[in-house]
């Protein structure tokens, strides 16, 4: 679990800065741990959410085996309530045509918010954008669709995948206008300090490029010094 101080420090960074800092610890391959393009925040361009993933798989393109909708899976809500906060609902749309119907709108977002979720991440579609924006509940999604069709929960608690990002229950996720990153808990508290060092190095390169004293030789020296 992150301390409030560590959370606040991480929220001062962008997902780009976090991704760069994670690379420095060499805890995973550089082409892992982030979602590929296609999912973005549809409720606000300035939203940043940092929390623990509560995953589920959903489907919209056919009637559920029993019942009609998410209201018939109150056990999903009970699972959410067992996770540490702040929570992020992560819904993988496994429909044959992903995004063909909405997986969340105003009512479902209000329910998730009441259950301690601070946002929703999905590869599928969402709706009621203006109303959910007024709730202050960020929706990171692949698109918008006016109908929820046969939306229902398939299963929950198991790993899901959002645009190439594998998400397990309890993973620490950070999402902003530039993407979604999974943060290894083992190094989460060390990321802000590493990001600050990297930012200072990057500033020196940018300042050199804007300086009248710029030369390729000096640029090579500065880049080499970054390690």
Secondary structure, DSSP 8 states (H G I E B T S, - for coil): ---HHHHHHHHTS-HHHHHHHHHHHT-S-TTSSB--TT-EESS-TT--EEEEEEEEEEE-SS--SSSSSGGG-HHHHHHHTTS-SSEEEEEEE--SSTTSSBS--HHHHHHHHHTTEEEEEESSEE--HHHHHHHT-EEEESEE-S--TT-EEEEESS-EEETTEEE-TT-EEEEETTEEEEE-TTTGGGHHHHHHHHHHHHHHHHHHHTSTT--HHHHHHHHHHT-
